[in-house]
Amino acid sequence: MFRTPFVWEVQVRREVLEAEIAHLRELPYSLWRQVLSRPMTKATRGRDNRSYRVRTTAKYVQEGADDIRVTVVLESGALRRHLMRQSFVITPDNRFTD
């Protein structure tokens, strides 16, 4: 059975997730086209000194469309348990929508 996280734990996790999304939004559409079929993973550490795993996937919003949905999932480092998820859509002209 999992316990409900404390507010500060949620804030730390949100910080880790938002920092990663800010970094990913700097990448151009052309790069996202190259990583469509390959998920990316990254290990990082939050200010709570816990390790987290960030898994990023990209896929077309719908078949035949050019827009790409990027999904970022924050997982616990040890158990790889899903903690948070957020996504955004990037268009061929490098605009973002949520």
Biopython code that builds the backbone (N, CA, C, O; Angstrom):
import numpy as np
from Bio.PDB.StructureBuilder import StructureBuilder

atoms = [
    (1, "MET", "N", (0.841, -1.171, 0.000)),
    (1, "MET", "CA", (0.000, 0.000, 0.000)),
    (1, "MET", "C", (0.895, 1.245, 0.000)),
    (1, "MET", "O", (1.865, 1.316, 0.754)),
    (2, "PHE", "N", (0.569, 2.206, -0.832)),
    (2, "PHE", "CA", (1.359, 3.417, -0.933)),
    (2, "PHE", "C", (0.740, 4.511, -0.079)),
    (2, "PHE", "O", (-0.482, 4.610, 0.035)),
    (3, "ARG", "N", (1.582, 5.316, 0.509)),
    (3, "ARG", "CA", (1.100, 6.425, 1.324)),
    (3, "ARG", "C", (0.942, 7.668, 0.457)),
    (3, "ARG", "O", (1.543, 7.773, -0.612)),
    (4, "THR", "N", (0.142, 8.590, 0.923)),
    (4, "THR", "CA", (-0.025, 9.856, 0.242)),
    (4, "THR", "C", (1.213, 10.709, 0.515)),
    (4, "THR", "O", (1.604, 10.861, 1.672)),
    (5, "PRO", "N", (1.847, 11.278, -0.541)),
    (5, "PRO", "CA", (3.055, 12.062, -0.308)),
    (5, "PRO", "C", (2.744, 13.378, 0.398)),
    (5, "PRO", "O", (1.665, 13.951, 0.247)),
    (6, "PHE", "N", (3.723, 13.835, 1.172)),
    (6, "PHE", "CA", (3.605, 15.130, 1.815)),
    (6, "PHE", "C", (3.650, 16.224, 0.758)),
    (6, "PHE", "O", (4.141, 16.003, -0.349)),
    (7, "VAL", "N", (3.146, 17.387, 1.094)),
    (7, "VAL", "CA", (3.100, 18.500, 0.146)),
    (7, "VAL", "C", (4.492, 18.847, -0.360)),
    (7, "VAL", "O", (4.659, 19.095, -1.554)),
    (8, "TRP", "N", (5.495, 18.871, 0.510)),
    (8, "TRP", "CA", (6.842, 19.235, 0.073)),
    (8, "TRP", "C", (7.409, 18.203, -0.886)),
    (8, "TRP", "O", (8.195, 18.554, -1.766)),
    (9, "GLU", "N", (7.031, 16.931, -0.738)),
    (9, "GLU", "CA", (7.490, 15.900, -1.668)),
    (9, "GLU", "C", (6.906, 16.137, -3.053)),
    (9, "GLU", "O", (7.596, 15.986, -4.060)),
    (10, "VAL", "N", (5.648, 16.505, -3.097)),
    (10, "VAL", "CA", (5.000, 16.803, -4.375)),
    (10, "VAL", "C", (5.663, 18.020, -5.019)),
    (10, "VAL", "O", (5.870, 18.045, -6.232)),
    (11, "GLN", "N", (5.996, 19.026, -4.211)),
    (11, "GLN", "CA", (6.653, 20.223, -4.745)),
    (11, "GLN", "C", (8.019, 19.892, -5.332)),
    (11, "GLN", "O", (8.373, 20.405, -6.393)),
    (12, "VAL", "N", (8.781, 19.056, -4.666)),
    (12, "VAL", "CA", (10.100, 18.663, -5.173)),
    (12, "VAL", "C", (9.945, 17.903, -6.483)),
    (12, "VAL", "O", (10.680, 18.154, -7.438)),
    (13, "ARG", "N", (9.011, 16.993, -6.531)),
    (13, "ARG", "CA", (8.778, 16.220, -7.764)),
    (13, "ARG", "C", (8.348, 17.139, -8.901)),
    (13, "ARG", "O", (8.811, 16.986, -10.031)),
    (14, "ARG", "N", (7.470, 18.086, -8.611)),
    (14, "ARG", "CA", (7.011, 19.040, -9.618)),
    (14, "ARG", "C", (8.186, 19.870, -10.141)),
    (14, "ARG", "O", (8.273, 20.137, -11.340)),
    (15, "GLU", "N", (9.089, 20.279, -9.243)),
    (15, "GLU", "CA", (10.275, 21.039, -9.650)),
    (15, "GLU", "C", (11.142, 20.246, -10.613)),
    (15, "GLU", "O", (11.611, 20.777, -11.620)),
    (16, "VAL", "N", (11.352, 18.974, -10.301)),
    (16, "VAL", "CA", (12.172, 18.114, -11.168)),
    (16, "VAL", "C", (11.512, 17.986, -12.536)),
    (16, "VAL", "O", (12.173, 18.123, -13.566)),
    (17, "LEU", "N", (10.211, 17.724, -12.543)),
    (17, "LEU", "CA", (9.479, 17.559, -13.795)),
    (17, "LEU", "C", (9.474, 18.851, -14.609)),
    (17, "LEU", "O", (9.719, 18.820, -15.815)),
    (18, "GLU", "N", (9.204, 19.967, -13.977)),
    (18, "GLU", "CA", (9.142, 21.247, -14.690)),
    (18, "GLU", "C", (10.503, 21.660, -15.236)),
    (18, "GLU", "O", (10.581, 22.233, -16.322)),
    (19, "ALA", "N", (11.577, 21.378, -14.499)),
    (19, "ALA", "CA", (12.923, 21.692, -14.989)),
    (19, "ALA", "C", (13.232, 20.892, -16.248)),
    (19, "ALA", "O", (13.815, 21.415, -17.198)),
    (20, "GLU", "N", (12.845, 19.634, -16.249)),
    (20, "GLU", "CA", (13.085, 18.797, -17.427)),
    (20, "GLU", "C", (12.259, 19.278, -18.618)),
    (20, "GLU", "O", (12.759, 19.315, -19.742)),
    (21, "ILE", "N", (11.012, 19.643, -18.382)),
    (21, "ILE", "CA", (10.162, 20.133, -19.468)),
    (21, "ILE", "C", (10.712, 21.435, -20.028)),
    (21, "ILE", "O", (10.700, 21.635, -21.242)),
    (22, "ALA", "N", (11.192, 22.319, -19.171)),
    (22, "ALA", "CA", (11.783, 23.580, -19.639)),
    (22, "ALA", "C", (12.972, 23.297, -20.553)),
    (22, "ALA", "O", (13.148, 23.958, -21.576)),
    (23, "HIS", "N", (13.780, 22.318, -20.180)),
    (23, "HIS", "CA", (14.926, 21.942, -21.018)),
    (23, "HIS", "C", (14.464, 21.353, -22.355)),
    (23, "HIS", "O", (15.012, 21.684, -23.406)),
    (24, "LEU", "N", (13.465, 20.486, -22.309)),
    (24, "LEU", "CA", (12.990, 19.834, -23.526)),
    (24, "LEU", "C", (12.323, 20.805, -24.494)),
    (24, "LEU", "O", (12.376, 20.595, -25.706)),
    (25, "ARG", "N", (11.705, 21.849, -23.989)),
    (25, "ARG", "CA", (11.052, 22.842, -24.849)),
    (25, "ARG", "C", (12.059, 23.668, -25.644)),
    (25, "ARG", "O", (11.684, 24.367, -26.586)),
    (26, "GLU", "N", (13.320, 23.593, -25.273)),
    (26, "GLU", "CA", (14.364, 24.291, -26.013)),
    (26, "GLU", "C", (14.770, 23.528, -27.281)),
    (26, "GLU", "O", (15.417, 24.087, -28.166)),
    (27, "LEU", "N", (14.391, 22.271, -27.361)),
    (27, "LEU", "CA", (14.767, 21.437, -28.510)),
    (27, "LEU", "C", (13.851, 21.720, -29.697)),
    (27, "LEU", "O", (12.643, 21.872, -29.515)),
    (28, "PRO", "N", (14.397, 21.793, -30.900)),
    (28, "PRO", "CA", (13.580, 22.096, -32.080)),
    (28, "PRO", "C", (12.772, 20.887, -32.557)),
    (28, "PRO", "O", (13.066, 19.741, -32.218)),
    (29, "TYR", "N", (11.757, 21.181, -33.345)),
    (29, "TYR", "CA", (10.879, 20.163, -33.914)),
    (29, "TYR", "C", (11.681, 19.127, -34.695)),
    (29, "TYR", "O", (11.373, 17.937, -34.637)),
    (30, "SER", "N", (12.692, 19.561, -35.416)),
    (30, "SER", "CA", (13.487, 18.637, -36.244)),
    (30, "SER", "C", (14.135, 17.545, -35.393)),
    (30, "SER", "O", (14.259, 16.404, -35.840)),
    (31, "LEU", "N", (14.542, 17.877, -34.197)),
    (31, "LEU", "CA", (15.126, 16.872, -33.320)),
    (31, "LEU", "C", (14.061, 15.889, -32.835)),
    (31, "LEU", "O", (14.316, 14.688, -32.742)),
    (32, "TRP", "N", (12.867, 16.399, -32.525)),
    (32, "TRP", "CA", (11.800, 15.512, -32.056)),
    (32, "TRP", "C", (11.414, 14.502, -33.123)),
    (32, "TRP", "O", (11.036, 13.376, -32.800)),
    (33, "ARG", "N", (11.502, 14.886, -34.381)),
    (33, "ARG", "CA", (11.207, 13.926, -35.459)),
    (33, "ARG", "C", (12.191, 12.771, -35.442)),
    (33, "ARG", "O", (11.838, 11.651, -35.812)),
    (34, "GLN", "N", (13.416, 13.027, -35.018)),
    (34, "GLN", "CA", (14.446, 11.985, -34.979)),
    (34, "GLN", "C", (14.266, 11.022, -33.805)),
    (34, "GLN", "O", (14.732, 9.883, -33.861)),
    (35, "VAL", "N", (13.603, 11.465, -32.755)),
    (35, "VAL", "CA", (13.465, 10.607, -31.569)),
    (35, "VAL", "C", (12.063, 10.022, -31.427)),
    (35, "VAL", "O", (11.706, 9.523, -30.360)),
    (36, "LEU", "N", (11.279, 10.078, -32.476)),
    (36, "LEU", "CA", (9.906, 9.567, -32.402)),
    (36, "LEU", "C", (9.831, 8.119, -31.945)),
    (36, "LEU", "O", (8.949, 7.771, -31.159)),
    (37, "SER", "N", (10.710, 7.289, -32.405)),
    (37, "SER", "CA", (10.593, 5.867, -32.104)),
    (37, "SER", "C", (11.458, 5.423, -30.926)),
    (37, "SER", "O", (11.411, 4.256, -30.537)),
    (38, "ARG", "N", (12.241, 6.325, -30.357)),
    (38, "ARG", "CA", (13.149, 5.945, -29.278)),
    (38, "ARG", "C", (12.890, 6.758, -28.009)),
    (38, "ARG", "O", (13.188, 7.952, -27.976)),
    (39, "PRO", "N", (12.348, 6.141, -26.979)),
    (39, "PRO", "CA", (12.176, 6.876, -25.718)),
    (39, "PRO", "C", (13.536, 7.245, -25.133)),
    (39, "PRO", "O", (14.520, 6.531, -25.323)),
    (40, "MET", "N", (13.577, 8.350, -24.430)),
    (40, "MET", "CA", (14.802, 8.788, -23.778)),
    (40, "MET", "C", (14.606, 8.672, -22.272)),
    (40, "MET", "O", (13.526, 8.965, -21.760)),
    (41, "THR", "N", (15.638, 8.249, -21.568)),
    (41, "THR", "CA", (15.580, 8.194, -20.114)),
    (41, "THR", "C", (16.772, 8.953, -19.540)),
    (41, "THR", "O", (17.840, 9.044, -20.146)),
    (42, "LYS", "N", (16.545, 9.481, -18.368)),
    (42, "LYS", "CA", (17.581, 10.278, -17.720)),
    (42, "LYS", "C", (17.432, 10.097, -16.212)),
    (42, "LYS", "O", (16.319, 10.097, -15.686)),
    (43, "ALA", "N", (18.548, 9.945, -15.530)),
    (43, "ALA", "CA", (18.541, 9.894, -14.070)),
    (43, "ALA", "C", (18.868, 11.291, -13.559)),
    (43, "ALA", "O", (19.753, 11.961, -14.091)),
    (44, "THR", "N", (18.162, 11.720, -12.542)),
    (44, "THR", "CA", (18.397, 13.041, -11.962)),
    (44, "THR", "C", (18.159, 12.968, -10.463)),
    (44, "THR", "O", (17.618, 11.986, -9.953)),
    (45, "ARG", "N", (18.565, 14.006, -9.774)),
    (45, "ARG", "CA", (18.407, 14.051, -8.325)),
    (45, "ARG", "C", (17.661, 15.332, -7.973)),
    (45, "ARG", "O", (17.983, 16.410, -8.474)),
    (46, "GLY", "N", (16.661, 15.202, -7.105)),
    (46, "GLY", "CA", (15.891, 16.352, -6.657)),
    (46, "GLY", "C", (16.563, 17.018, -5.467)),
    (46, "GLY", "O", (17.544, 16.504, -4.929)),
    (47, "ARG", "N", (16.031, 18.162, -5.059)),
    (47, "ARG", "CA", (16.620, 18.857, -3.908)),
    (47, "ARG", "C", (16.374, 18.114, -2.601)),
    (47, "ARG", "O", (16.941, 18.466, -1.566)),
    (48, "ASP", "N", (15.524, 17.081, -2.647)),
    (48, "ASP", "CA", (15.339, 16.208, -1.492)),
    (48, "ASP", "C", (16.408, 15.112, -1.428)),
    (48, "ASP", "O", (16.364, 14.233, -0.567)),
    (49, "ASN", "N", (17.365, 15.184, -2.355)),
    (49, "ASN", "CA", (18.492, 14.259, -2.471)),
    (49, "ASN", "C", (18.066, 12.841, -2.847)),
    (49, "ASN", "O", (18.832, 11.897, -2.654)),
    (50, "ARG", "N", (16.867, 12.683, -3.375)),
    (50, "ARG", "CA", (16.410, 11.394, -3.884)),
    (50, "ARG", "C", (16.681, 11.336, -5.382)),
    (50, "ARG", "O", (16.675, 12.355, -6.073)),
    (51, "SER", "N", (16.915, 10.135, -5.862)),
    (51, "SER", "CA", (17.124, 9.985, -7.299)),
    (51, "SER", "C", (15.783, 9.709, -7.979)),
    (51, "SER", "O", (14.921, 9.015, -7.442)),
    (52, "TYR", "N", (15.640, 10.268, -9.164)),
    (52, "TYR", "CA", (14.436, 10.108, -9.966)),
    (52, "TYR", "C", (14.847, 9.711, -11.376)),
    (52, "TYR", "O", (15.957, 9.996, -11.826)),
    (53, "ARG", "N", (13.947, 9.063, -12.042)),
    (53, "ARG", "CA", (14.157, 8.710, -13.440)),
    (53, "ARG", "C", (13.126, 9.472, -14.261)),
    (53, "ARG", "O", (11.935, 9.454, -13.950)),
    (54, "VAL", "N", (13.590, 10.139, -15.306)),
    (54, "VAL", "CA", (12.716, 10.894, -16.194)),
    (54, "VAL", "C", (12.689, 10.164, -17.529)),
    (54, "VAL", "O", (13.725, 9.989, -18.169)),
    (55, "ARG", "N", (11.515, 9.743, -17.942)),
    (55, "ARG", "CA", (11.336, 9.028, -19.211)),
    (55, "ARG", "C", (10.554, 9.932, -20.154)),
    (55, "ARG", "O", (9.469, 10.408, -19.818)),
    (56, "THR", "N", (11.117, 10.164, -21.340)),
    (56, "THR", "CA", (10.506, 11.054, -22.313)),
    (56, "THR", "C", (10.202, 10.272, -23.585)),
    (56, "THR", "O", (11.072, 9.598, -24.138)),
    (57, "THR", "N", (8.955, 10.372, -24.039)),
    (57, "THR", "CA", (8.557, 9.732, -25.293)),
    (57, "THR", "C", (7.948, 10.783, -26.215)),
    (57, "THR", "O", (7.400, 11.790, -25.766)),
    (58, "ALA", "N", (8.057, 10.525, -27.501)),
    (58, "ALA", "CA", (7.479, 11.423, -28.495)),
    (58, "ALA", "C", (6.740, 10.589, -29.526)),
    (58, "ALA", "O", (7.228, 9.549, -29.969)),
    (59, "LYS", "N", (5.560, 11.057, -29.900)),
    (59, "LYS", "CA", (4.797, 10.388, -30.953)),
    (59, "LYS", "C", (3.879, 11.410, -31.605)),
    (59, "LYS", "O", (3.563, 12.448, -31.023)),
    (60, "TYR", "N", (3.461, 11.096, -32.820)),
    (60, "TYR", "CA", (2.560, 11.998, -33.524)),
    (60, "TYR", "C", (1.233, 12.070, -32.775)),
    (60, "TYR", "O", (0.769, 11.073, -32.221)),
    (61, "VAL", "N", (0.633, 13.243, -32.762)),
    (61, "VAL", "CA", (-0.638, 13.438, -32.068)),
    (61, "VAL", "C", (-1.687, 12.494, -32.635)),
    (61, "VAL", "O", (-2.434, 11.853, -31.896)),
    (62, "GLN", "N", (-1.728, 12.420, -33.952)),
    (62, "GLN", "CA", (-2.600, 11.453, -34.622)),
    (62, "GLN", "C", (-1.971, 11.074, -35.947)),
    (62, "GLN", "O", (-1.152, 11.813, -36.495)),
    (63, "GLU", "N", (-2.353, 9.943, -36.447)),
    (63, "GLU", "CA", (-1.791, 9.446, -37.690)),
    (63, "GLU", "C", (-2.074, 10.427, -38.825)),
    (63, "GLU", "O", (-3.208, 10.868, -39.009)),
    (64, "GLY", "N", (-1.042, 10.759, -39.574)),
    (64, "GLY", "CA", (-1.185, 11.689, -40.684)),
    (64, "GLY", "C", (-0.970, 13.140, -40.301)),
    (64, "GLY", "O", (-0.899, 14.003, -41.176)),
    (65, "ALA", "N", (-0.867, 13.426, -39.014)),
    (65, "ALA", "CA", (-0.634, 14.797, -38.550)),
    (65, "ALA", "C", (0.869, 15.020, -38.371)),
    (65, "ALA", "O", (1.632, 14.066, -38.221)),
    (66, "ASP", "N", (1.280, 16.279, -38.390)),
    (66, "ASP", "CA", (2.689, 16.608, -38.208)),
    (66, "ASP", "C", (3.027, 17.007, -36.773)),
    (66, "ASP", "O", (4.200, 17.019, -36.398)),
    (67, "ASP", "N", (2.024, 17.332, -35.971)),
    (67, "ASP", "CA", (2.267, 17.739, -34.595)),
    (67, "ASP", "C", (2.746, 16.540, -33.777)),
    (67, "ASP", "O", (2.288, 15.415, -33.972)),
    (68, "ILE", "N", (3.670, 16.801, -32.864)),
    (68, "ILE", "CA", (4.256, 15.738, -32.048)),
    (68, "ILE", "C", (3.929, 15.993, -30.579)),
    (68, "ILE", "O", (4.141, 17.093, -30.069)),
    (69, "ARG", "N", (3.416, 14.976, -29.911)),
    (69, "ARG", "CA", (3.164, 15.060, -28.471)),
    (69, "ARG", "C", (4.370, 14.478, -27.744)),
    (69, "ARG", "O", (4.773, 13.342, -27.991)),
    (70, "VAL", "N", (4.935, 15.271, -26.851)),
    (70, "VAL", "CA", (6.059, 14.855, -26.020)),
    (70, "VAL", "C", (5.518, 14.623, -24.617)),
    (70, "VAL", "O", (4.923, 15.519, -24.019)),
    (71, "THR", "N", (5.724, 13.431, -24.099)),
    (71, "THR", "CA", (5.243, 13.074, -22.774)),
    (71, "THR", "C", (6.439, 12.803, -21.868)),
    (71, "THR", "O", (7.345, 12.043, -22.212)),
    (72, "VAL", "N", (6.417, 13.438, -20.713)),
    (72, "VAL", "CA", (7.494, 13.288, -19.735)),
    (72, "VAL", "C", (6.908, 12.631, -18.488)),
    (72, "VAL", "O", (5.938, 13.123, -17.911)),
    (73, "VAL", "N", (7.509, 11.519, -18.085)),
    (73, "VAL", "CA", (7.037, 10.779, -16.916)),
    (73, "VAL", "C", (8.151, 10.770, -15.879)),
    (73, "VAL", "O", (9.291, 10.407, -16.170)),
    (74, "LEU", "N", (7.801, 11.172, -14.674)),
    (74, "LEU", "CA", (8.738, 11.141, -13.560)),
    (74, "LEU", "C", (8.476, 9.870, -12.774)),
    (74, "LEU", "O", (7.346, 9.597, -12.371)),
    (75, "GLU", "N", (9.537, 9.091, -12.558)),
    (75, "GLU", "CA", (9.425, 7.832, -11.829)),
    (75, "GLU", "C", (10.374, 7.849, -10.653)),
    (75, "GLU", "O", (11.391, 8.542, -10.675)),
    (76, "SER", "N", (10.045, 7.089, -9.629)),
    (76, "SER", "CA", (10.964, 6.968, -8.496)),
    (76, "SER", "C", (12.208, 6.239, -8.988)),
    (76, "SER", "O", (12.119, 5.361, -9.846)),
    (77, "GLY", "N", (13.347, 6.595, -8.455)),
    (77, "GLY", "CA", (14.603, 6.016, -8.915)),
    (77, "GLY", "C", (14.725, 4.535, -8.647)),
    (77, "GLY", "O", (15.138, 3.779, -9.527)),
    (78, "ALA", "N", (14.372, 4.106, -7.448)),
    (78, "ALA", "CA", (14.578, 2.713, -7.069)),
    (78, "ALA", "C", (13.490, 1.783, -7.597)),
    (78, "ALA", "O", (13.788, 0.749, -8.194)),
    (79, "LEU", "N", (12.242, 2.149, -7.378)),
    (79, "LEU", "CA", (11.137, 1.262, -7.728)),
    (79, "LEU", "C", (10.587, 1.483, -9.129)),
    (79, "LEU", "O", (9.800, 0.681, -9.632)),
    (80, "ARG", "N", (11.005, 2.574, -9.751)),
    (80, "ARG", "CA", (10.499, 2.958, -11.076)),
    (80, "ARG", "C", (8.983, 3.048, -11.076)),
    (80, "ARG", "O", (8.312, 2.667, -12.034)),
    (81, "ARG", "N", (8.477, 3.556, -9.986)),
    (81, "ARG", "CA", (7.040, 3.760, -9.847)),
    (81, "ARG", "C", (6.678, 5.112, -10.445)),
    (81, "ARG", "O", (7.356, 6.109, -10.196)),
    (82, "HIS", "N", (5.623, 5.144, -11.222)),
    (82, "HIS", "CA", (5.145, 6.370, -11.856)),
    (82, "HIS", "C", (4.723, 7.366, -10.776)),
    (82, "HIS", "O", (3.894, 7.046, -9.924)),
    (83, "LEU", "N", (5.294, 8.579, -10.811)),
    (83, "LEU", "CA", (4.965, 9.598, -9.827)),
    (83, "LEU", "C", (4.160, 10.744, -10.424)),
    (83, "LEU", "O", (3.168, 11.181, -9.841)),
    (84, "MET", "N", (4.588, 11.230, -11.588)),
    (84, "MET", "CA", (3.916, 12.357, -12.251)),
    (84, "MET", "C", (4.114, 12.231, -13.753)),
    (84, "MET", "O", (5.037, 11.576, -14.237)),
    (85, "ARG", "N", (3.208, 12.886, -14.470)),
    (85, "ARG", "CA", (3.290, 12.888, -15.935)),
    (85, "ARG", "C", (2.810, 14.240, -16.431)),
    (85, "ARG", "O", (1.881, 14.831, -15.882)),
    (86, "GLN", "N", (3.464, 14.714, -17.479)),
    (86, "GLN", "CA", (3.041, 15.952, -18.128)),
    (86, "GLN", "C", (3.427, 15.856, -19.592)),
    (86, "GLN", "O", (4.403, 15.190, -19.937)),
    (87, "SER", "N", (2.673, 16.513, -20.448)),
    (87, "SER", "CA", (2.991, 16.473, -21.867)),
    (87, "SER", "C", (2.757, 17.836, -22.501)),
    (87, "SER", "O", (2.079, 18.700, -21.944)),
    (88, "PHE", "N", (3.338, 18.000, -23.679)),
    (88, "PHE", "CA", (3.109, 19.175, -24.496)),
    (88, "PHE", "C", (3.176, 18.756, -25.951)),
    (88, "PHE", "O", (3.688, 17.686, -26.279)),
    (89, "VAL", "N", (2.656, 19.603, -26.813)),
    (89, "VAL", "CA", (2.653, 19.325, -28.251)),
    (89, "VAL", "C", (3.505, 20.384, -28.925)),
    (89, "VAL", "O", (3.380, 21.575, -28.640)),
    (90, "ILE", "N", (4.378, 19.935, -29.827)),
    (90, "ILE", "CA", (5.184, 20.850, -30.616)),
    (90, "ILE", "C", (4.759, 20.736, -32.077)),
    (90, "ILE", "O", (4.558, 19.634, -32.587)),
    (91, "THR", "N", (4.626, 21.868, -32.739)),
    (91, "THR", "CA", (4.200, 21.916, -34.134)),
    (91, "THR", "C", (5.423, 22.078, -35.038)),
    (91, "THR", "O", (6.492, 22.452, -34.557)),
    (92, "PRO", "N", (5.287, 21.804, -36.335)),
    (92, "PRO", "CA", (6.427, 21.929, -37.245)),
    (92, "PRO", "C", (7.058, 23.330, -37.262)),
    (92, "PRO", "O", (8.232, 23.469, -37.605)),
    (93, "ASP", "N", (6.299, 24.358, -36.899)),
    (93, "ASP", "CA", (6.878, 25.704, -36.855)),
    (93, "ASP", "C", (7.355, 26.065, -35.451)),
    (93, "ASP", "O", (7.467, 27.244, -35.114)),
    (94, "ASN", "N", (7.641, 25.032, -34.620)),
    (94, "ASN", "CA", (8.207, 25.177, -33.273)),
    (94, "ASN", "C", (7.325, 25.948, -32.295)),
    (94, "ASN", "O", (7.837, 26.635, -31.410)),
    (95, "ARG", "N", (6.020, 25.842, -32.446)),
    (95, "ARG", "CA", (5.088, 26.413, -31.450)),
    (95, "ARG", "C", (4.658, 25.291, -30.513)),
    (95, "ARG", "O", (4.657, 24.118, -30.884)),
    (96, "PHE", "N", (4.295, 25.672, -29.300)),
    (96, "PHE", "CA", (3.901, 24.696, -28.286)),
    (96, "PHE", "C", (2.450, 24.865, -27.892)),
    (96, "PHE", "O", (1.935, 25.981, -27.822)),
    (97, "THR", "N", (1.799, 23.742, -27.635)),
    (97, "THR", "CA", (0.463, 23.729, -27.043)),
    (97, "THR", "C", (0.487, 22.662, -25.956)),
    (97, "THR", "O", (1.328, 21.763, -25.977)),
    (98, "ASP", "N", (-0.428, 22.764, -25.019)),
    (98, "ASP", "CA", (-0.471, 21.780, -23.916)),
    (98, "ASP", "C", (-1.611, 20.814, -24.111)),
    (98, "ASP", "O", (-1.808, 19.918, -23.290)),
]
sb = StructureBuilder()
sb.init_structure("model")
sb.init_model(0)
sb.init_chain("A")
sb.init_seg("    ")
for serial, (resi, resn, name, xyz) in enumerate(atoms, 1):
    if name == "N":
        sb.init_residue(resn, " ", resi, " ")
    sb.init_atom(name, np.array(xyz, "f"), 0.0, 1.0, " ", f" {name:<3s}", serial, name[0])
structure = sb.get_structure()
